[in-house]
């Protein structure tokens, strides 16, 4: 065997050869440093819904404009370059919402659809806010986030929050930009 035979072998599948790897039992999907040890990422960022950089069809609500409302199908809010994600991977998005209607939010990162939420439901009042979370896969880097109302309406959004949930393989077999784990329409082609 050549002297570097162990360097090309990667027993734990983390992308770091065994000769260099100082953490030999790192799981293959972990984000690792140059020594093969997992990098622990602690990231959470909350964005106040009313702090959009651009929008269409919505208005600010509350006595001090502390949420967005009058939301209907086709409306959107954009947050340009306000989030810098440290790593690619799975994130949890949490929405704080209220309203007498229901609807679905399409979450876009840099013009790529990452998720279309399950229905945000009726909370029994315009300012009776609750939280709802879901998982989605996001790419690392400075991001423009766009929340589009895919269907429904008559609800308000107070804020949304992104939290890093870890790295797992990003499977998107239909190439529509939505991780298969979150995709409610498997087999839907990109742009559909």
Secondary structure by P-SEA (a helix, b strand, c coil): ccccccccccccccccccccccccccccccccccccbbbbbbbbbbbccccccccccccccccccccccccccccccccccccccccccbbbbbbbccccccbbbbbbcccccccccccccccccccbbbbbbbbbbbbccbbbbbbbccccccccccbbbbbbcccccccccccccccccccccccccccc
